């Protein structure tokens, strides 16, 4: 599993990295809030270790922004001892809170515990969502009136067949297969067009625009594909009215 450390003190990053890698985790790191957000959007880590005091963008705001597009577990680090800071950290979206100086072994134990809880919650949530939304088998993705038949490569929206090109279909499947996950343009280029493709993010924008136009031309079809400004796109599940 991949752990993202957002921490500006290099010696702390080095120690955390050492202990996490000994526990067989893959580790990536950023030394400020903006770089941390960009790395999160690009790499989709399984957990974030986030320092409260960061240059550029403080940890609380980084936590809030991550929560705007992802449910990635967050372990917050701080040198502050006050209960108020701990409460603010948890209310901003952190899953746990560790005060500096801390034991690296305790940090690894906290990481393992958070990931165990996250795995259970995700499994339960995925099962409930699939049951509620009618995703009954591996051959079809269904959200209300939108049905994506994978073997036949057909899309039906409120009973009407939507004609998509091969790339448009693959792009829709990539997004719909992971609802609420934010995909960067680079990720979509790599996943749909392949690593050897020499185009740029505008290719994704054009195809997204076409898919949206085709889907939303059908009366009653929700706006499933949303833009996450400055990052990329995500597929959202719109409850039936």
Backbone torsions as a table, in degrees:
resi	resn	phi	psi	omega
1	UNK	NA	152.9	-173.6
2	UNK	-103.9	128.1	179.7
3	UNK	-113.7	129.8	175.0
4	UNK	-101.9	124.2	175.1
5	UNK	-103.7	123.8	174.0
6	UNK	-114.0	100.5	-170.3
7	UNK	-156.3	133.4	-176.4
8	UNK	-92.8	-7.7	178.3
9	UNK	-93.5	109.5	-172.1
10	UNK	-60.8	-36.6	-178.6
11	UNK	-67.1	-35.6	177.5
12	UNK	-68.6	-42.3	177.5
13	UNK	-59.0	-43.3	-178.1
14	UNK	-61.2	-43.8	-179.6
15	UNK	-67.4	-46.5	-179.9
16	UNK	-60.9	-44.6	179.2
17	UNK	-57.6	-45.8	-178.7
18	UNK	-57.9	-48.8	-177.2
19	UNK	-70.2	-38.3	179.9
20	UNK	-68.8	-40.6	179.1
21	UNK	-67.3	-33.0	174.4
22	UNK	-64.9	-26.7	177.4
23	UNK	-90.5	12.2	174.8
24	UNK	72.5	27.7	172.5
25	UNK	-97.1	148.7	171.0
26	UNK	-87.9	137.3	-172.6
27	UNK	-125.4	131.8	170.3
28	UNK	-126.2	157.7	-175.1
29	UNK	-147.5	156.3	175.0
30	UNK	-139.2	148.7	-174.4
31	UNK	-103.1	2.0	174.6
32	UNK	-148.5	168.4	-173.0
33	UNK	-65.7	-43.2	-178.4
34	UNK	-64.3	-46.9	178.6
35	UNK	-62.6	-35.4	178.6
36	UNK	-64.5	-42.3	178.0
37	UNK	-63.6	-43.0	179.5
38	UNK	-63.5	-40.8	179.9
39	UNK	-67.5	-38.5	177.8
40	UNK	-61.9	-46.9	-178.8
41	UNK	-63.3	-33.9	-177.0
42	UNK	-82.6	-38.0	-169.9
43	UNK	-102.1	-17.9	179.8
44	UNK	50.3	63.6	-179.1
45	UNK	-67.5	162.1	178.6
46	UNK	-84.0	-20.2	179.1
47	UNK	-158.3	148.7	177.4
48	UNK	-118.2	130.2	169.6
49	UNK	-102.4	115.2	-166.3
50	UNK	-123.1	121.3	175.5
51	UNK	-76.4	142.6	-179.1
52	UNK	-73.3	-40.2	-177.4
53	UNK	-99.4	104.0	-178.1
54	UNK	-128.2	150.1	173.7
55	UNK	-73.1	148.3	175.4
56	UNK	85.0	-60.8	-177.8
57	UNK	-142.9	117.8	-173.7
58	UNK	-69.6	160.4	-174.1
59	UNK	-58.2	-37.3	179.7
60	UNK	-58.8	-45.1	-178.3
61	UNK	-70.6	-37.2	175.4
62	UNK	-59.9	-44.1	179.0
63	UNK	-60.6	-46.7	-179.4
64	UNK	-61.8	-41.6	-178.3
65	UNK	-67.7	-39.9	176.1
66	UNK	-60.5	-41.4	-179.3
67	UNK	-65.6	-20.3	177.7
68	UNK	-68.1	-23.5	-176.9
69	UNK	-131.3	-6.5	-175.8
70	UNK	-151.6	156.8	176.8
71	UNK	-104.7	22.9	-179.8
72	UNK	-54.5	129.0	176.7
73	UNK	-59.5	140.9	-177.4
74	UNK	-128.3	125.3	173.1
75	UNK	-106.3	115.1	-175.1
76	UNK	-94.0	137.8	177.9
77	UNK	-113.2	142.3	176.6
78	UNK	-158.9	153.3	174.2
79	UNK	-90.7	-6.4	-179.8
80	UNK	-76.6	137.2	-176.3
81	UNK	-97.1	-16.5	-171.0
82	UNK	-67.1	144.5	178.5
83	UNK	-64.0	-34.1	-178.4
84	UNK	-61.2	-40.8	179.1
85	UNK	-65.6	-38.7	178.5
86	UNK	-63.3	-44.4	-179.7
87	UNK	-64.3	-43.3	179.2
88	UNK	-62.0	-39.9	178.7
89	UNK	-62.3	-44.6	179.7
90	UNK	-68.7	-37.7	179.9
91	UNK	-70.4	-24.6	178.6
92	UNK	-79.0	-8.3	174.9
93	UNK	124.9	-0.8	179.0
94	UNK	-69.5	147.2	178.8
95	UNK	-90.1	-25.7	-179.9
96	UNK	-155.7	170.1	-170.0
97	UNK	-144.4	128.5	-179.4
98	UNK	-130.2	130.0	-175.6
99	UNK	-94.1	134.2	175.0
100	UNK	-77.8	146.2	-7.9
101	UNK	-74.2	147.8	-177.3
102	UNK	-129.1	162.1	175.6
103	UNK	-81.8	125.6	177.2
104	UNK	-57.2	-33.2	179.0
105	UNK	-68.3	-37.2	176.4
106	UNK	-66.0	-40.2	178.9
107	UNK	-59.3	-45.6	179.2
108	UNK	-61.3	-40.3	178.4
109	UNK	-63.5	-40.6	177.8
110	UNK	-63.7	-42.9	178.8
111	UNK	-58.7	-47.2	-179.2
112	UNK	-61.7	-42.6	-178.7
113	UNK	-65.9	-42.7	179.3
114	UNK	-63.0	-43.7	-179.3
115	UNK	-66.6	-34.8	176.2
116	UNK	-63.6	-46.5	178.7
117	UNK	-62.4	-41.5	-179.3
118	UNK	-63.3	-40.2	-179.6
119	UNK	-64.2	-41.0	178.8
120	UNK	-65.9	-46.2	-179.1
121	UNK	-63.5	-40.7	-179.3
122	UNK	-67.0	-38.8	179.0
123	UNK	-64.7	-44.3	178.7
124	UNK	-64.9	-43.3	-179.2
125	UNK	-64.7	-42.2	-179.2
126	UNK	-64.0	-41.0	179.4
127	UNK	-64.5	-45.7	-179.1
128	UNK	-64.4	-42.3	-178.6
129	UNK	-63.9	-43.0	-179.5
130	UNK	-65.1	-39.1	178.5
131	UNK	-65.9	-42.8	-176.8
132	UNK	-68.7	-37.5	-173.5
133	UNK	-93.6	-1.3	176.2
134	UNK	82.0	19.5	177.4
135	UNK	-81.4	84.5	-166.9
136	UNK	-91.7	-16.7	179.6
137	UNK	-152.5	171.0	-175.1
138	UNK	-75.2	-8.4	-177.4
139	UNK	-91.9	-6.6	-176.3
140	UNK	-144.1	139.6	171.5
141	UNK	-111.7	124.6	-175.4
142	UNK	-132.6	130.6	174.3
143	UNK	-132.5	100.5	-178.4
144	UNK	58.8	-120.7	-178.5
145	UNK	-84.7	0.5	179.8
146	UNK	-100.6	122.0	179.6
147	UNK	-125.8	128.1	179.1
148	UNK	-114.9	108.6	179.8
149	UNK	-90.4	113.4	-173.3
150	UNK	-72.7	-48.2	-179.6
151	UNK	-62.7	-40.1	-178.2
152	UNK	-84.5	-11.6	-177.7
153	UNK	53.9	48.5	179.7
154	UNK	-121.7	146.4	176.8
155	UNK	-123.2	125.8	178.4
156	UNK	-116.2	126.2	178.1
157	UNK	-122.0	115.3	-178.5
158	UNK	49.0	43.1	175.5
159	UNK	85.4	-3.3	-179.2
160	UNK	-107.9	136.2	178.0
161	UNK	-74.7	129.0	177.5
162	UNK	-103.5	123.8	179.9
163	UNK	-88.9	114.9	179.2
164	UNK	-118.6	148.2	171.6
165	UNK	-71.5	170.6	-178.8
166	UNK	-59.3	-44.9	-178.5
167	UNK	-70.3	-37.5	177.6
168	UNK	-62.9	-41.9	178.5
169	UNK	-63.4	-47.6	-179.1
170	UNK	-62.3	-36.2	179.0
171	UNK	-66.7	-43.5	178.0
172	UNK	-63.2	-42.2	179.1
173	UNK	-63.0	-43.3	179.6
174	UNK	-57.7	-44.7	-178.7
175	UNK	-72.0	-46.5	-174.9
176	UNK	-70.9	-21.8	179.6
177	UNK	-72.9	-15.6	-179.4
178	UNK	-137.3	71.5	-178.6
179	UNK	-55.2	138.7	177.9
180	UNK	74.9	-6.6	174.3
181	UNK	-77.7	133.3	178.0
182	UNK	-88.0	122.6	177.9
183	UNK	-102.8	129.0	171.4
184	UNK	-75.0	160.8	176.9
185	UNK	-60.3	-38.0	179.7
186	UNK	-62.3	-43.0	179.4
187	UNK	-62.1	-44.0	-180.0
188	UNK	-66.6	-38.3	176.2
189	UNK	-60.2	-46.5	-179.0
190	UNK	-65.6	-41.0	-175.1
191	UNK	-75.6	-37.9	-174.4
192	UNK	-96.4	-41.3	-176.8
193	UNK	-97.2	-22.9	179.4
194	UNK	100.5	155.3	-174.9
195	UNK	-65.7	-22.5	-177.0
196	UNK	-87.3	-4.2	-178.2
197	UNK	-69.0	135.5	-173.8
198	UNK	-100.2	4.5	180.0
199	UNK	-73.8	-177.8	179.7
200	UNK	-124.1	-174.6	-174.5
201	UNK	-62.5	-20.4	178.9
202	UNK	-64.6	-27.3	176.1
203	UNK	-60.7	-43.7	178.2
204	UNK	-63.6	-45.3	-178.6
205	UNK	-57.3	-44.4	-179.0
206	UNK	-63.5	-45.8	-179.2
207	UNK	-66.5	-39.8	176.8
208	UNK	-60.1	-44.4	179.4
209	UNK	-59.8	-39.7	179.9
210	UNK	-68.6	-43.5	179.2
211	UNK	-62.1	-44.8	178.2
212	UNK	-57.9	-47.7	-177.2
213	UNK	-59.9	-41.9	-178.5
214	UNK	-68.6	-42.9	-179.0
215	UNK	-69.4	-45.9	-172.8
216	UNK	-79.8	-4.2	173.6
217	UNK	-75.5	-14.1	178.6
218	UNK	-88.0	123.1	-179.1
219	UNK	-56.0	133.8	175.5
220	UNK	88.1	-5.6	179.0
221	UNK	-81.6	122.4	-178.6
222	UNK	-66.4	165.4	175.8
223	UNK	-83.7	83.2	-175.8
224	UNK	-70.9	-38.7	-174.8
225	UNK	-91.0	120.0	-177.3
226	UNK	-119.5	148.1	176.8
227	UNK	-87.9	132.7	171.0
228	UNK	-104.8	101.5	-170.0
229	UNK	-57.8	132.1	180.0
230	UNK	81.8	-3.8	-177.8
231	UNK	-125.5	-64.4	-177.0
232	UNK	172.5	-128.5	-174.8
233	UNK	-138.2	157.9	173.5
234	UNK	-146.3	157.7	176.8
235	UNK	-102.3	124.9	-179.2
236	UNK	-112.6	145.7	177.0
237	UNK	-91.0	118.6	-178.7
238	UNK	-99.4	116.2	-178.7
239	UNK	-58.5	147.4	176.8
240	UNK	-66.3	138.8	-179.5
241	UNK	-83.0	NA	NA
